[in-house]
C-alpha cells in the first residue's frame, strides 16, 4: 500500500501551497484538513496529484511512512495547540512534527520541551514568502533537534526558494529550539519597516513634489534596477501601475489608509525591548500602523489641527527624486542593521549561535524582504563573523556617510511641509546616536541618580557612584 513520505495538516493558503510544492517535487503527500470541502476538491477524478487524502487524523497518521514527517500549517495559538494535542497520542517515537506557523518563539521553546519528553521531535520553522512562497518556494528557518533536522533537510531544500545569484536553497538549520521562529519574527519586523520607508518615499513624491502616480511608478521601476532592487520595491511599482476597473482611478487612490497587522511586528519590538536593543525603525513602523487605525480621529483632527505654511517645491525634480532614493536606501540600511544586531544579541541572551551570514543568504529569495542589499550583508558577515553592526562594515559605512546629507535634507523639507516621515526620522536619529562618542545619556543618568539614587559610572574610575545632589 502506498505510504505518504510527508504529511501536511491544514490546507489553508500556506498548507495547500506547501502540499502542492512537495507533490510537484516528487513526494507522495498525505493531507488532511478540518474543513472537508477542499479534500473533496482534491479527490476529483481529474486530479492526478500524488496525494493521500484523509478525513481524520487517525487515518492521516496511518497513511504515513515511519518515521513520520508532519508539517503543521494551522492558525497559530489555540488551533495549533489543539491540533498538536490530538496528534501526539497517535504518533510514535522518532516521529517529527514541524510547526510552520507564526508561533511566538517562546511558545515554540515550550512546545519543544513538552513534545520531546514524549520521544517525538519538534521542529519550529519560520516561513516567509506568503502564498506564492508556499507554492513555489519560500525562505525557511527551521530550528530544534539537529538530528531530526537532518532527516528533513533534503525535502526542505527541494521545496525552498532558490537564490537567483547562485541557485542555493533558501533554507538553513538556524539553531536550537525557538531560534527559527525568533528569526522569522525579526524578519517580519524588518518587513514592517521596509514597507513603511517605501511608503514614505512615495508620499513625499506624491504630496510634496506633486508627481502623478504613473510618474512615481516609473521611478520605482527604475530604482528596482539599482541598489534598491528588492521584492517590495518591485511590487510597489506594480501597485502604483494598477487601476480600479470600477472607477478608472489608480488602485492606490481607492484604498483606505488603514494598515492592518498580525502582531509579528509588535513581537519584534517587544523582543528588542526585552533584550535592551534599539529596533527603532521597526517600532516606529508599528506605531504608524496603529495611528492609521485611528481613521475617524484623524478625520476630526484634520479639521482642527493646522498644517504648516505650505512651501511649494521649486527645485529640479530629477535631482530631488535622487535625494529621496538615497534617503530610502540609507534608512533601509539602518533598519537591516538594527535587525541583524538583534540576532547577534539573541546569541548572547539565549546561548544560540545564529549565523548572520547564513540568515542573510536564505533571505535572498522567497521571502518578503528579499533584496540585493542582503548580498552585501552576507558579504559583511562572511568577512567578519563577529561584526557588531553592519554600519561599521566598509561598504555600508561608505554608503551611509555619503547618503546622510541627502537624508537630512529630505527629512527637513518633509517636516517643514507637514509630510510625515517617521521612519526616515527614526533612522537618522539612530545613526546620530550610534555614530557619536558622547550622547545625552549622562544627563539622563544624573537625573536618575538625583531622584532615585540609581548611581552612575564615572569616566575616570571604575565602579558605581552616587552623588548627594541636595
N, C-alpha and C positions, 0 to 999 in steps of 0.2 A: 504494500500500500504506500502511495506517495506521501512523503512527510514534508512539512514546511521547514525550510532552512532558517527562516527568520519570521518572527511574528510581529504584527502591528495591532495594538489595541487603540481604538479611537480613529475614526475615518473622517474627521473634520478636514479643514483646509490643509493643515500640516500633515496629519496622519495619512490622508489619502495620497498626498503628493509623495510622501516617503514610500508608501506601499508600491506605488506605480514606478517610482525610481528604482527600488530594489528589483522589482519584477523585470523591468527593461534592462537591468544589468545582469540578468541571467539567474536570479534567485527564485526559488519556489517560496511564495509568501503566504503565510496564514494570516487571516484578518478577522476581526470581529468589531462590533460597534453596538452601543446601547440602542440607538435608533436603527431599526431594521430596514428602512426604505433603501438606503444605499447598498445594503447587502443584496437586496433583491435585484437592484440595477446591475450589480456586478455578476449576478448569476445568469443574466440574459444569454440565450444561446449564441448570439452573435459575438459574445465576448470570448476571445481566445487567450485571455491572460492566464498566466501560470499561477493561479490563486487557489487557496483552500479557504472556503468561506464557512464560518461557524456562527451560529446564532447565540451561543452561550460560552462562558469562559471554560467550562469543563471540556467541551468538545474542542475548543480552541487550543487549550493546553495539550490535549491528547494528540492533536494533529501535528505537533512539532517534534522534530528530531532532538535528541538529547546530546549535550546539554542545551537546554532551550535558550534562545536569544530573543527576548521580547522587548519591543520598543513601545513605550507609553507616550501617546500624544493626546492626553486628556487635559482638560482645563486645570490649571494649577490650583492648589489649595485642596479643599474638601473632595472634589471629584477625583483628583489623583489619589488622595489618601484612601478613599473608599474603594477605588479600583485595586490598589495595592493590597488592601486588607482582604479583598475577595480572591486575589490571585495567589497570595503566599501559601495558603493551605494546599493548593493544587500543585505546587512546584516541588522539585527535588533538589538535593544538594548539588551545588555547582551550576545550577541554572543562573542565567544572567538577566536582570531587569535593567533596562536603560530608560531613564526618565528624560525625555526630550522637551519637556515643557518649561515654562517660565517660572521655575521654582526658585524661591529665595535660597541663597547658598547655605544659610544656617539651617533651614529646613532640610536641605539636601544632606548636610552632615548628620543631622539627627536620624534621618531615614536610613542612611547608610549604616549607622551604628545598630539600628533596630533590626534591619533585614539581615545583616551579616551574622548576627547572633544565631540565625536560623539556618546558616550554612548556604545562603543564597547571595550571589554577588549583586551589587547595586552600582550602576554607573550613572552619575549625574552629568548630563551632557547639555551644555549650552548650544543653542542652534540659532543662527541668524541667516536670513535670506527670504523670509516670508513664503508666500505661496509658490512663487517662481523658484526659490531656492530649494524648497522641499521637493519640488517636482523634477528639477533639472540639476540640482547641486547647490548645497548651502555651505557655509562655513560652520564647522563642527568643533565643539570644545568639550571632549569627554574627560571625565576625571573619576577617580576611585581606585579600586584594586588594579594594579598594573598587569597582573596575571590574567584577570578577566578581560581587561582591555586587549591583551594580546590575542584573545580568541575572537575579537570582533574588529580588529584593526583593518583587516583586508576589506571587509564588506563596507566599512566606513570610508575607506579610501576610494572604493569603487563608486560610491554614490555622492561623495563630496564634490564641491565645485573644484575646478582645475584652474590654477593661476595662468592667465594668458601669456605671461612672460616666459614661463618655463614648464608649464604643464603639471606642476606639483599639486597634489591634492591638498585642499584647504582644510586639513584636519591634522591634529597632533595630540598626543597624550599631554594634557595640561598639568596634571599633578594629583595630589591626594584628594580625598573626599571633600566635596564642596567647591573645589577650585574651578571646576568647569562652569558651574552656574555663576560663580563670582565673576569670572572672566566675561561671561555674557552680560551680566548686569552693567559692568563698566563699559563694555561695548555699546550698550543701549544708551548709557549716559552720554557718551561721545556723540551718538546719533542725534540725541536731543539738541546738543549744542551746535552740531553741524547744520541741522535743519534751520535753527534759529539764526545763525550767522548768514546763511544764504538768503533767508527771508529778509534780513535787514539790508543786505546789499540790494536786493530787488526793490525794497521800499524806498531807499534813497534815490535810486534811479527813477522810480515812478513818481514820487511826490516832491522831490527836490529838483531833479533835472527835468521833470515833466516829460519823460520819454514814454512812448507808446508801449503797450505790451509786446507788440511784434518786434520793436527795436530791442527791448530788453531780452526777449527770447533769443534773438540773433547774437547778442553779446554773450549770453550763457553758452551758446553753442560754440562760439569761438574760444571761450575760456576752457571749455572741456577738451580742447586740443592742446592745451599747455599744462603748466604745473598744477593747475586746479583740477585736472582730469579726475573725475570721480563719478560714481553712480548717482549721487544726489545732484550734482551739477548737471549731469546728462538728463535726468528726469525733470529737472526744473525747466530746462529749455523746452522739453516736450509738453509739460504742463502749460507753460505760457503760450504754446502754439496751438492749444486746443480751444475749440469753440463750442458753445452750447447750441444744440440744434433748435431748441425751443425759442430762444431769444435772439440768436445770432451774435451774442456778445461773447467776449473771451470767457472761458470757464472760470478763470480766476476771479472775475468780477461778479459772479453769481454765487460764490462760495462764502458762507457766513464766516466772519473772522473769529471763530471759536475753535481752538485746537484741543483735541482730546489727548488722553494719556492713559496708559495701562499700569503705571506705577513703577516701572523699572528705572526711569529717570530719577524719581524720588528715592528709590532704593540706593542708587549710585551716590546721591548726595548724602544720604544718611550714613552710608558706609564711610564716605570720606570724612564726615564729621566724627564718627567713632574712631577713626584712625588718625585724627588730627592732621588731615591732609587737605590742602586747598583744591577744590574742584569747582571753582567759582563760575566758570563759563557754563558748565553743565547746570549748576544750581540756578543761575540766572535764567537759563532757558526754561527750566521747570517753572520758575516763578512767572515768566511771561505767559506760559500756557495757562497758569492759574488766573492771571489778570485777564486773559482772553475770555475766560469763562464768565467774567463779570459784565457781560454784554449790556444788560439793562442798566446797570450802574454807570457804565461808560457812556451810554446814550444820554443819560441825565447829566453827567458831569460835563459832557461836551457843550452843553448849553449854559454852563455856569463857570467853568474854568477856561480862562482865555489862553490862546496860543501866543507865542512871542510875535513881535512885529515881523511880518514876512519880508525876508530878504531874498529877492529873486536872484536865481543863478544867472550869472552873466559871463562865465568863462568859456573855455573850449571844452565841449562835451567829451570828445575823444580822450583828451588828457585827463579829465576828471574821472571818467569811467575806468581808466587805467589805475588811478589812485584807489578807487573802490575795489578793484581786483586785488591790488596789493594789500589793502586793509583786510580783505576777506581771507587771503592766504595767511597773512600774519596771524589773524585771530584763530584760524583753524589749527595752525601750528601750536599755538598756546593751549588750545583745548586738548589736542592729542598729547601734548607734553604733560598736562595735568593727569590725564587718564593713565598713561603709561607709568608715570611716577607713582600713581596709586597702586598699580600692580607690584611695583618694587616694594612699596611699604607693606603690602599684604604678606610678602615673603617673610618680613621681619616679625609681623604680628602673629601669623598662623604657622610659621615654620614650614612654609611651602617653598618650592623652587620654580616659581613661574618664570618662564624664559621669554623675555620681551621680544627677542629676535624671532622665536617661533610663533609667538602670538601675532606679531606684525605680518609675518608671512602668510598665516592662514586667513588673515583679514583681507588679502589682496583680491579675492574673488568670492562671489556667492553672497556675501553679507552686505548690509545696507551702507556701512561706512567704507566700503572698498574704494580705494583711491590710489593714485600714483604716489602720493605722499607716503604711503606705507612702505614702499620700496626704500625710500630714504630713511625711514625709521628703522627698518630691518638692517640696513647698512650700518647705521649708527651703533646699534646694539651688537652687531657682528664684530665691529672694530673694538668695542668696549662693553663687555657684558655687564660691568658694574657701573655703567653710565648713570649718574644720579638723575639727570634730566636731559632730554634731547636738546634743550636750548643751549647747552654748553658744547654740543657737538659742532664741529667746524662748519658743516653745511647749514645747519639751522641757525647758528649764531650769526652767520653772514647774512642770511635772509632777513631775520628779524631786526638786525641792526640797520639794514638797508631800508626795510619797509616801514619802520616805526614812524618816520616823519609823515608819510602819507596817511598812515592810520590815524595819527593825531589830528591831522588836518581834516579828515573825513568826520571824525568824532566832534570836533569843534563846530564845524559847519552844521552838522546834524543837530547838535544841542541848541545852537543859535536859532535854528528854524523849527524846533519842536518835533524833529524826527526821532522817534525812539530807537536808540542803538544800544540797548542794554548789553548785548553780547560783546560787541566791539569794545565798549567801555570797560567791561569786566576783564577782557583780555589785556588791554593796555594797563589796567590797574595791577593785575598780577605781574606783568612784565616789569613794571616800575618798582614794585616791592621786591621782586626776585633779584633784580639786577643791582640793587643798592647795597652797599656795605652797611649802612646805617638807615633804619627806618624809625617810625614814630613809636614803636612798641616800648621804648624805655619810659616814656611818659605814662603810657597805659599801666605798666608795671608799677611805676611810682604811685599812681592813683590807687592801685590795688593794695599796695603796702600801707598807704595812708588810711584808707577806710576799713581795711580788713587784716592788716598785719600779715599779708601773704608773703612777705620777704622778697628779696631780689638778689640777683647776682651782680657783682661789681666787675668793671672792666680791668681792674688792676689786681684782683686777688680771687682765689678760688673760694667756693663755699656760698652759703646763703646768708643774707644780712637783712636787718630791719632797722629803719631809722625812726627816731622819735620826732615826728613831724610837728607836733604841737608843743 
